[in-house]
């Protein structure tokens, strides 16, 4: 499979000066300043194959947005290299810009006092999109995102969810091959986020777009991405499948078992007591126990429990994705 994004030893340093508080410190800074270098992105390397949907996770200040800005050509790297569709992004060649799109959840491409349609028309002219293609793409996107009713409403009067959907339409009108999404669901309610998930999942598969998504919402990544790259303090701490990350940091599956006490035999009670002593079971109350089983043994273990004991209820707990990601940041 062709590689769409190739990053090698990419580094970006920001330089700023530290100024103390007060009038004296302000006057002193006119003549002498203490400069500090900050590694926003520190020697990272990764590659993304064509048609992949990759999550880019990290805490605030980890370097996610800086990386996206370098990949889209907004910033130049301090050192290292990156290639997107075979282009050096910072050359900002017209052919490159016509094949990518960047959506930033906290920055708008829409013209605030005009309806979204006016921005769509401007975008059509800037990207020299044939009118027939533009009409067809716009019709498809507005139907998929369910925003036909807001196209003639000034942007400032739209809800956050409606605005974000229109931002996606602007980004996709020229049918980019690579889509960079920086916090696209920030501030959205759960229903709007689910609608956005459905759209992105459907569109990405249909058009075979390569997507790199940053988000603070773990469930955005879990619902959309096959692969995840985790960055912290400018360094990559994990690069692989999301499921393998869960297997690594959450190797056990946990659940609750409620035995039918009136149907338990003496030998079964002894077996349960032994499992508690061996720490395979943890007693929650008189009838309920917590079980912890290695993920790869879950099927065999639950089959044996159902065959060996009278069970009133068994419920497996969902993996705490937030806890998994927090631990991943510290790897």
N, C-alpha and C positions, 0 to 999 in steps of 0.2 A: 504493500500500500504506500503511495507517495507521501512524503513528509511535507506538510503545509507550513508548519512553524518550526524553525530550528534555532535554538538559543545556545550559545557557547560562551561560557565564562563572562557573562554579562554583568556589568557593574555600573552603578550610578552613584556619584558622590555629590551631596549638596554641601555648600560652604556658607556659613553664616557667622555673624559675630555676636558675642555676648556683651550685653550692656547692663550695668548695674542700675539700681533705682536711685532717683534723686537728681537734683540739678548738677551737682559736682560730677557725678558719673556721666551725665549727658554731655557736659563740657569736655570731660576727659576723652570721651569717645570721638570727638571731633579730631583730636590729634593722634590718638592711639586706640587701636581696637584689637581685641582678642578674638582671632578667627578660629572657628571649629569646623572640622570636616565630619560629616555624618554619612555613613554608608547606608543609603536607602535601599539599594540592591547590591548584594555582595557576592560576586563571582558565581552566579547561578547558571545551570545548564539543563536543558530539557528539550524534547522534541514532541510534536503533536502530529499524528497522521491525518490525512485528508478525511473529512467527514466525521471527526471525533467531537464529542461533547464533553469538555473538560472543565472541572471545577477548580477554582484558584482560591484557596482559603488561607486566612491568616488574621491575626488580631489587628487592631488599629495601628498604623505606622509600620506594618510588616514589610511593605514594599509592593503591594499588589497593584495599586493604581499607577505607581511609577513604572512598573513593568509593562502594563497595558499601554501607557503613554509612549514608551520606547518602541513597542511592537507596532503601534499605529503611526509612528513618525512624528509625534508631537514633541518628544524629547530625544536628544542624542545621548547615547551611552558614554560614560567616561572611559570605559575600556570594554573589551570583548566584542562580540558580534551577535546579530540576530538577523534571520532571514524569514520573510513572510511571503509565500508564493514565489520564492526565488528572488525577491526584491530586498534591497536594503531599505527599510522603512524611512530612515531619515533623509534619503535622497528625495523623497516626496514626489516621485514620478507620477504623472497624471494616470498612467496605466495602472499603477499600484493603487492609488486612491479610489479608482473606480471599481476596485474589486474587494474593498474592505468597508466595514462600518463600525463605528464606536458609539455605544449608548451609555451615558453616564447618568445614574439615577438622580444625582444632585445638580446636574447642569442640563439646561434645556436647549434643544435645537429649534423649537417652535417659536414663532413670532408672537409675543405675549398678547398684543392687542388685536391680532387678526385671527380669523378662523383657521383651523388646521389645514383646510383645503388650499389656502394661499401659500403656506409653506410647502405643501406637496407640489404645487405648480412650480414654485421657485426651484425646488429640488429637481424636478423634471428637466428644467432648462439648464441648470448647472451641470447635471450629469449627462445631458444630451440623450435622454431616454426617448425612444420613438413613442409617439402619442398612443398608438394602438397597444403597445406593450405596457405603457404607463396606466392606461385605463383598465386593462385586464388585471394587472398586478394590484392596483389600488382597490378594485372591486373585490378581489379574492381576500386581500388582507383585512379590509374593513368588515367583511362578513365573518372571517375567522375570529376576529377580535371583538366583534359585536359592537362596533362604534359608528354604524351608519347614521345614527340619529344625532351625533355631535359634530359632524364635519363642518357645519356652517355656524357653529357657536364659537365666540371668541375664546381663545385659549385660557385667558385669566378666569373664565367662568366655569371651566371644566373641573371635575374632581381630580384628585391625584391619580387615581387608577385610570381614568379616561385619558389624562395627559400622557401617562406612561405608555399606554397602548398606542397613542398617536406618535409618540417618540419612536416606538418600534417600527411603525409604518414608514416614517421618514427614512429610517436607517435601512429598510429592506426594499424600498421602491426600485433601486437600481440593481437588485438581486446580487448582493455581494457574495463572494465565495468564503469570506472569513468575517465572523461577527464577534466583536469584543463587547462584553456586557459588564459594566461596572456598577454593582449594587442596583440592578433594575427593579427590584421589589421593595426597596427601602421605603418605609412609611405606609405600605399598602396593607389593607386588612386581609384576612385569610382567604376570603372568597375571591378577591381580586388577584391574590397570589396564585390561587389554584387555576383561575382562568388563564393567567400568564404561563403557568407551567404547561397546561394543556396545549396552548398555542405553540410555545417554543419547541415542545416535544414533537408535535405534528409537523411543524414547518421544517425543523432541522432534518428529520428523516426524509421528508418529501424532496427537499432541495439539496440534500447532502452537504449542508453548510458546515464548516469547521467553526465551532463555538468555544470561546474561552470566557468563562463566567466567574466573576468574583461576587461573593455575597457573605454577609454576616449571619444569614439565616441558614443553619445547617440543613434544614429540610429542603431548601432550594437545591442544594447540591445532591442530597440523597434522592430526590425525585427526578432529577434531570441528567445527572452526570454518570458516565461509565467509569471515568477516571478522575482522580483528584490529585492536585499538587498543593502541598501545604508549605507555606513560607512563614518564617518568623525571624524578626530582626534582620531582614534582608537575605536570609539563607533558606534554602529548601531543606525541610526536615522530613518530608515524605513525598514520594512520587509513585503512584500505582493505582490499582483498582480500589474503589471505595470499600468493597466487600473484604478485600485483603487487609485493609486498615482496621476494620471492625474485628476481623479474626485475630489480628495481632494484639490489639489493645483490649478487646473484650472477648477472650477465648471461650468463656463459659456462657451458657444460656441459663437464665434463672426463671423460676416459676413457683407457683403455689399449688400444693396438693392438699385436698381435704379428704381424709379417709372416712369411710362409713364405720363409725366406732361399734355400732351394734352388730356388724357382720364380721368384725375382725376375729380371727382365731388366735389362740395363745401363741402359737408358733410365729404368726405374722406380727404380733405385737413385739415379740422378742427380736424379730428381724428389723423392725422399725427402730427399736431402741438401740440396736447395734449400729444402724446407719447413722443415727444421731451422734453416737459416741465417736464413730469414724469420721464425723463431720460431712457426710454426704447429704444429710438432712439437718435443718435447723428448725426447732419448734417455735411456732408463732403463737399458737394458743393450744387448747386441749385437743382440738381436732385438726388443726391446720399446721402444715410444715412447709418450709421453703427449701426448694431443691436447687442445686447448682451442678450443671453437667457440662463437660467439654462439648463444644459445638458439634464436633464430628462424631460424638457418641450419643447425641440427643435422640435420634430415631430409635436406636437399640435400647436405650435406657427407658424411654417412655413406654415402648412395647412391653418390656419386662415388668414394669410397674403395674400396667393395666392387667397383665396376665397373672401377676402374683398377689395383688391386693384388691379388696373391694373399694373402688374409688367413687366418691360422691361428686367431686369436681377437681379438674386440673386446668390451670390457666398459666400459660407462659407469658412472661413479662416482655415488653418491648425493649429493645436496646436503647439505652440513654445516649442518643447521638451527641448531645451537647457535652456530656462528660467525656465521650470518646475524643471529640475534637479538642477540648481543653487539654487533655493529656497529650494529644498529638502535638500541640503547640510547644510542649515542654520536652519533646524528644531530642 
